[in-house]
Amino acid sequence: MGTYGIPLLVLATTGSAALTGLSFALEWIPRLAAFPVAGSLVDRYGTARIFRVACLTRTTVVVAAVVILTCVEHHTQAATMAVMLLAAVTGVLAEVSYVAVETSGNVASRGPGRRAHQIQSVLLGIDQVATLAGPALAGLLLEHAGPQAMLTILAGFSLLAAVLGPRHRTQGEKRTGTRRHGLRAGWATLRSLPVLAWLVGGLVVSNTAVGLLQAAVPVLVVTELGRSSADAGAIWSVAAATSLLAVTACRRAIDRWGLWPTGAASAALAATATLAVAQADTYQGYLTLIAVLMAGEGGLTVVLRTLRAHLIPSDTFASTLAVTILLLLIPFPLAGLVVAAVPPAVLPHAVAVTAVLQTIGLAVTFARLRTLRAVPAVTP
């Protein structure tokens, strides 16, 4: 709701497309900067405390925005400042709570008798369901009930999360007095795990193609194909649903064939789909091929999350998680700059170049992973 609903709120409040785009940037730029800080806080104080504080702070900030928007007129400077500040602050708090949840998932994955890939696929499934439901709910509330109602529901969800969240550290979260934390510790841990480092590097290259598609598809569908903005949004809704199905299938595939065969198949599926998207010239082609691409990406994400749970030491997990997420997200704002600089007619060629890079990057990554020792075997 926050990621997609607040830019819609900015548009409804200010009536400015430029400020709407700026609000999206204001959500993501602080998010990237927040990951190292979030990892350090979670490693130092524990997941339960940081998650609860982040949720309660978000509740307070959103309620304050409701009060301000109730007291001032739309399209005023005060309303504009309130919603732009809301975008920045909620973006940071979303990532703090996300790192806390992912660290809790790592603790659960290390429990006796549990399979990390099953727990990680469930967590990813929750993310995908929220990605489907959150934007739709935010849009419906904003259109039919108004900004205050949408923000009130958002604050209610945040408060409910704080109330229902754990209040005590689990056994796996007990702290020692000599633990390291922060960006430097996370980077050092990642460098000491060549299997994870290679996979993250391959996915950074892959995300360059995925990010460019996410930024370019609205332009291509609306400008080049003459379709509506709703049609452009529908592509990613279908892709999110397909990714959710792929996550379930990937969990079963890992149970049957193991982690690496499943990862290699997902990589091949994603790379093939991206190469085909670069040649697509119809709306149906974009819709189908991007759905296939995100299915492959869903499988790769399960593999990455499982590998993180297996390899990263628990005492620096949050810091290392923050570093990996930061690396994986860097291509997305860069993709936006490419789309801003390249004429729409040239975008398919740019997509083709990144598709070739994605194919080479994933092929080299999985070829290298086959030769590395200490690769975890996740089998039945």
PLY file of the C-alpha trace (Angstrom):
ply
format ascii 1.0
element vertex 380
property float x
property float y
property float z
element edge 379
property int vertex1
property int vertex2
end_header
0.00 0.00 0.00
2.77 2.42 0.84
4.96 1.84 -2.21
2.18 2.23 -4.77
-0.52 4.06 -2.84
1.50 7.05 -1.69
2.54 8.14 -5.23
-1.16 7.92 -6.15
-1.89 10.02 -3.07
0.66 12.59 -4.20
-1.04 12.80 -7.61
-4.47 13.22 -5.99
-3.18 15.83 -3.56
-0.96 17.91 -5.83
-2.35 17.21 -9.30
1.25 17.13 -10.58
2.69 14.22 -12.58
6.21 15.56 -11.99
5.75 15.56 -8.23
4.27 12.09 -8.44
7.42 10.82 -10.14
9.54 12.71 -7.63
7.64 11.09 -4.76
8.47 7.67 -6.20
12.14 8.66 -6.24
11.84 10.02 -2.71
10.57 6.61 -1.62
13.38 4.65 -3.25
16.45 6.83 -2.73
16.13 6.88 1.08
15.31 3.16 0.95
18.64 2.37 -0.66
20.42 4.47 1.95
18.38 2.86 4.74
19.46 -0.75 4.13
22.90 -0.55 5.77
21.46 1.30 8.77
18.60 -1.19 9.05
20.98 -4.13 8.96
23.13 -2.63 11.68
20.13 -1.86 13.92
18.66 -5.35 13.55
22.00 -7.03 14.25
22.48 -4.85 17.33
19.00 -4.78 18.87
17.22 -7.82 17.44
14.38 -8.32 14.98
11.44 -8.07 17.39
12.35 -4.68 18.83
13.29 -3.06 15.52
10.23 -4.41 13.71
7.89 -3.11 16.41
9.57 0.31 16.57
9.46 0.68 12.77
5.76 -0.23 12.62
4.79 2.08 15.48
6.80 4.94 13.99
5.12 4.42 10.61
1.72 4.43 12.30
2.52 7.74 14.01
3.81 9.36 10.80
0.80 8.25 8.75
-1.68 9.42 11.39
0.09 12.80 11.47
-0.33 13.01 7.69
-4.05 12.27 8.05
-4.41 15.13 10.52
-2.53 17.55 8.26
-4.49 16.62 5.14
-7.75 17.00 7.09
-6.80 20.49 8.25
-5.44 21.91 4.98
-6.74 22.20 1.45
-5.43 20.02 -1.36
-3.05 21.58 -3.91
-1.52 23.80 -1.22
2.12 23.98 -0.21
1.41 22.44 3.18
-0.37 19.46 1.65
2.41 18.97 -0.88
5.13 19.04 1.77
3.17 16.63 3.96
2.71 13.95 1.29
6.27 14.27 -0.06
7.73 13.91 3.42
5.39 10.98 4.02
6.76 9.26 0.92
10.36 9.58 2.09
9.79 8.52 5.71
7.54 5.54 4.96
10.02 4.33 2.36
12.79 4.18 4.97
10.60 2.53 7.62
9.36 -0.06 5.13
12.90 -1.29 4.54
13.78 -1.32 8.25
10.82 -3.59 8.98
11.61 -5.68 5.87
15.17 -6.40 7.01
13.83 -7.38 10.44
11.32 -9.80 8.91
13.89 -11.35 6.59
16.27 -11.85 9.52
13.50 -13.61 11.44
12.96 -15.82 8.41
16.64 -16.74 8.53
16.34 -17.72 12.19
13.33 -19.91 11.38
15.16 -21.49 8.45
17.93 -22.66 10.75
15.53 -24.47 13.09
15.87 -28.26 13.45
13.93 -30.36 10.97
13.02 -27.42 8.74
13.93 -26.85 5.11
15.13 -23.34 4.34
13.76 -23.26 0.81
10.24 -24.07 2.05
10.27 -21.25 4.61
11.82 -18.81 2.13
9.26 -19.66 -0.55
6.45 -19.01 1.95
7.96 -15.62 2.83
8.29 -14.77 -0.86
4.69 -15.88 -1.43
3.55 -13.45 1.27
5.46 -10.68 -0.49
3.85 -11.52 -3.83
0.33 -11.62 -2.37
0.94 -8.21 -0.76
2.24 -6.90 -4.09
-1.01 -7.98 -5.71
-3.40 -6.84 -2.98
-1.73 -3.69 -1.65
-1.81 -1.49 -4.77
-5.36 -2.57 -5.63
-6.62 -1.82 -2.12
-4.82 1.54 -2.02
-6.27 2.55 -5.38
-9.81 1.55 -4.47
-9.71 3.34 -1.13
-8.21 6.46 -2.63
-10.77 6.60 -5.43
-13.92 5.76 -3.46
-13.16 6.85 0.12
-10.51 9.56 -0.19
-6.90 10.08 0.95
-7.67 10.15 4.66
-9.43 6.78 4.52
-6.58 5.19 2.58
-3.99 6.48 5.03
-6.11 5.45 8.02
-6.26 1.86 6.75
-2.52 1.96 6.11
-1.92 3.15 9.67
-4.24 0.43 10.96
-2.27 -2.30 9.16
0.98 -0.91 10.52
-0.37 -0.79 14.07
-1.74 -4.32 13.73
1.68 -5.54 12.60
3.29 -3.99 15.67
0.72 -5.59 17.98
0.91 -9.05 16.41
4.69 -9.07 15.96
6.94 -11.05 18.32
8.03 -9.36 21.51
10.86 -11.66 22.54
14.01 -12.82 20.82
14.01 -16.40 19.65
16.74 -18.83 20.61
18.54 -18.18 17.33
18.76 -14.46 17.98
20.73 -14.43 21.23
23.47 -11.85 21.05
27.12 -12.04 21.96
29.28 -9.18 23.12
31.77 -9.44 20.26
29.39 -9.36 17.30
30.08 -7.17 14.28
27.48 -5.15 12.46
27.15 -2.47 9.83
27.90 -2.07 6.14
31.57 -3.02 6.48
30.75 -6.25 8.32
28.09 -7.17 5.76
30.43 -6.51 2.83
33.22 -8.54 4.46
30.84 -11.44 5.06
29.61 -11.39 1.45
33.17 -11.41 0.12
33.99 -14.39 2.34
31.15 -16.42 0.76
32.10 -16.85 -2.93
29.00 -18.93 -3.73
26.67 -16.20 -2.51
28.81 -13.43 -4.01
28.71 -15.03 -7.47
24.96 -15.53 -7.32
24.39 -11.93 -6.20
26.66 -10.69 -8.99
24.72 -12.65 -11.59
21.43 -11.36 -10.29
22.70 -7.76 -10.36
23.30 -8.20 -14.10
19.89 -9.86 -14.47
18.18 -7.06 -12.56
19.64 -4.56 -15.02
17.45 -6.14 -17.70
14.44 -6.54 -15.42
14.73 -2.95 -14.17
14.95 -1.58 -17.70
11.84 -3.53 -18.66
9.92 -2.25 -15.63
10.84 1.32 -16.53
10.44 0.95 -20.30
7.27 -1.15 -20.64
4.86 1.70 -19.72
6.50 3.88 -22.36
6.53 1.12 -24.98
2.95 -0.01 -24.34
1.43 3.48 -24.20
3.62 5.34 -26.71
4.56 2.66 -29.23
1.50 0.39 -29.06
-1.13 3.03 -28.28
-2.57 1.16 -25.29
-3.82 2.69 -22.03
-1.97 3.11 -18.73
-4.30 0.50 -17.25
-3.12 -1.98 -19.88
0.49 -1.24 -18.93
-0.27 -1.82 -15.25
-2.11 -5.06 -16.03
1.10 -6.53 -17.44
2.79 -6.36 -14.05
-0.30 -7.59 -12.19
-0.33 -10.69 -14.39
3.42 -11.01 -13.92
3.07 -10.86 -10.13
0.40 -13.57 -10.19
2.56 -15.76 -12.41
5.54 -15.23 -10.12
3.44 -16.32 -7.16
2.58 -19.58 -8.93
6.22 -20.05 -9.89
7.33 -19.73 -6.27
5.09 -22.67 -5.30
6.31 -24.71 -8.25
9.92 -23.86 -7.42
9.53 -25.12 -3.87
8.34 -28.49 -5.17
11.06 -28.57 -7.82
13.75 -28.05 -5.17
12.23 -30.88 -3.13
12.47 -33.18 -6.15
15.60 -32.12 -8.07
17.60 -29.96 -5.68
18.57 -26.29 -5.41
20.99 -25.80 -8.28
19.13 -27.61 -11.09
16.07 -25.57 -10.18
18.10 -22.36 -10.13
19.69 -23.08 -13.50
16.29 -23.83 -15.05
14.87 -20.59 -13.62
17.82 -18.62 -14.99
17.39 -20.15 -18.44
13.67 -19.36 -18.40
14.25 -15.73 -17.37
17.03 -15.12 -19.92
15.08 -16.70 -22.78
11.99 -14.64 -21.99
13.96 -11.38 -21.84
15.59 -12.07 -25.21
12.13 -12.70 -26.66
10.64 -9.55 -25.08
13.25 -7.48 -26.91
11.70 -8.70 -30.18
8.04 -8.36 -29.13
5.85 -5.93 -31.04
2.35 -6.71 -29.72
0.62 -6.18 -26.39
-0.13 -9.89 -26.05
3.55 -10.63 -26.63
4.64 -8.27 -23.86
1.99 -9.65 -21.50
2.95 -13.30 -22.04
6.70 -12.96 -22.16
7.00 -10.68 -19.12
4.86 -13.15 -17.16
7.30 -15.92 -18.16
10.25 -13.69 -17.25
8.88 -13.00 -13.77
8.20 -16.70 -13.27
11.90 -17.32 -13.84
12.78 -14.42 -11.56
10.55 -15.89 -8.86
12.48 -19.14 -8.99
15.81 -17.33 -8.82
14.62 -15.35 -5.81
13.75 -18.54 -3.92
17.24 -19.88 -4.70
18.87 -16.66 -3.49
16.88 -16.51 -0.27
17.56 -20.18 0.45
21.27 -19.71 -0.13
21.36 -16.68 2.15
19.69 -18.68 4.92
22.21 -21.52 4.51
25.43 -19.56 4.24
25.28 -16.22 6.07
26.30 -16.44 9.75
23.49 -15.48 12.08
25.54 -12.85 13.91
25.96 -10.74 10.75
22.90 -11.85 8.82
21.00 -8.54 8.81
24.07 -6.53 7.80
24.92 -8.94 4.98
21.27 -9.07 3.89
21.25 -5.27 3.68
24.34 -5.29 1.46
22.91 -7.92 -0.90
19.58 -6.07 -1.24
21.39 -2.78 -1.85
23.42 -4.35 -4.66
20.36 -5.97 -6.21
18.35 -2.71 -6.22
21.01 -0.39 -7.64
20.14 -1.29 -11.29
16.55 -0.04 -10.89
17.18 3.71 -10.50
19.87 3.42 -13.18
17.28 1.87 -15.50
15.03 4.86 -14.93
17.84 7.18 -16.02
18.33 5.13 -19.20
14.63 5.37 -20.06
14.71 9.12 -19.43
17.70 9.57 -21.74
16.81 7.20 -24.59
14.10 7.99 -27.19
11.14 5.55 -27.06
11.93 4.17 -30.53
15.39 3.11 -29.33
14.22 1.41 -26.13
13.71 -2.04 -27.72
17.38 -1.99 -28.75
18.42 -1.06 -25.22
16.31 -3.93 -23.89
17.99 -6.28 -26.37
21.46 -5.24 -25.17
20.58 -5.82 -21.52
18.93 -9.14 -22.44
22.19 -10.34 -23.99
24.11 -9.18 -20.90
21.59 -10.98 -18.68
22.01 -14.23 -20.62
25.79 -14.06 -20.47
25.81 -13.05 -16.80
23.52 -15.85 -15.65
25.31 -18.44 -17.80
28.71 -17.47 -16.38
27.31 -17.36 -12.85
25.82 -20.85 -12.86
28.83 -22.28 -14.71
31.05 -20.86 -11.97
28.77 -22.08 -9.20
29.17 -25.65 -10.45
32.92 -25.48 -9.78
32.77 -23.93 -6.29
33.01 -26.07 -3.21
30.70 -25.93 -0.19
27.58 -25.42 -2.29
24.62 -26.47 -0.10
22.70 -29.42 -1.43
19.01 -28.84 -0.80
17.40 -32.17 -1.64
14.52 -34.26 -0.29
0 1
1 2
2 3
3 4
4 5
5 6
6 7
7 8
8 9
9 10
10 11
11 12
12 13
13 14
14 15
15 16
16 17
17 18
18 19
19 20
20 21
21 22
22 23
23 24
24 25
25 26
26 27
27 28
28 29
29 30
30 31
31 32
32 33
33 34
34 35
35 36
36 37
37 38
38 39
39 40
40 41
41 42
42 43
43 44
44 45
45 46
46 47
47 48
48 49
49 50
50 51
51 52
52 53
53 54
54 55
55 56
56 57
57 58
58 59
59 60
60 61
61 62
62 63
63 64
64 65
65 66
66 67
67 68
68 69
69 70
70 71
71 72
72 73
73 74
74 75
75 76
76 77
77 78
78 79
79 80
80 81
81 82
82 83
83 84
84 85
85 86
86 87
87 88
88 89
89 90
90 91
91 92
92 93
93 94
94 95
95 96
96 97
97 98
98 99
99 100
100 101
101 102
102 103
103 104
104 105
105 106
106 107
107 108
108 109
109 110
110 111
111 112
112 113
113 114
114 115
115 116
116 117
117 118
118 119
119 120
120 121
121 122
122 123
123 124
124 125
125 126
126 127
127 128
128 129
129 130
130 131
131 132
132 133
133 134
134 135
135 136
136 137
137 138
138 139
139 140
140 141
141 142
142 143
143 144
144 145
145 146
146 147
147 148
148 149
149 150
150 151
151 152
152 153
153 154
154 155
155 156
156 157
157 158
158 159
159 160
160 161
161 162
162 163
163 164
164 165
165 166
166 167
167 168
168 169
169 170
170 171
171 172
172 173
173 174
174 175
175 176
176 177
177 178
178 179
179 180
180 181
181 182
182 183
183 184
184 185
185 186
186 187
187 188
188 189
189 190
190 191
191 192
192 193
193 194
194 195
195 196
196 197
197 198
198 199
199 200
200 201
201 202
202 203
203 204
204 205
205 206
206 207
207 208
208 209
209 210
210 211
211 212
212 213
213 214
214 215
215 216
216 217
217 218
218 219
219 220
220 221
221 222
222 223
223 224
224 225
225 226
226 227
227 228
228 229
229 230
230 231
231 232
232 233
233 234
234 235
235 236
236 237
237 238
238 239
239 240
240 241
241 242
242 243
243 244
244 245
245 246
246 247
247 248
248 249
249 250
250 251
251 252
252 253
253 254
254 255
255 256
256 257
257 258
258 259
259 260
260 261
261 262
262 263
263 264
264 265
265 266
266 267
267 268
268 269
269 270
270 271
271 272
272 273
273 274
274 275
275 276
276 277
277 278
278 279
279 280
280 281
281 282
282 283
283 284
284 285
285 286
286 287
287 288
288 289
289 290
290 291
291 292
292 293
293 294
294 295
295 296
296 297
297 298
298 299
299 300
300 301
301 302
302 303
303 304
304 305
305 306
306 307
307 308
308 309
309 310
310 311
311 312
312 313
313 314
314 315
315 316
316 317
317 318
318 319
319 320
320 321
321 322
322 323
323 324
324 325
325 326
326 327
327 328
328 329
329 330
330 331
331 332
332 333
333 334
334 335
335 336
336 337
337 338
338 339
339 340
340 341
341 342
342 343
343 344
344 345
345 346
346 347
347 348
348 349
349 350
350 351
351 352
352 353
353 354
354 355
355 356
356 357
357 358
358 359
359 360
360 361
361 362
362 363
363 364
364 365
365 366
366 367
367 368
368 369
369 370
370 371
371 372
372 373
373 374
374 375
375 376
376 377
377 378
378 379
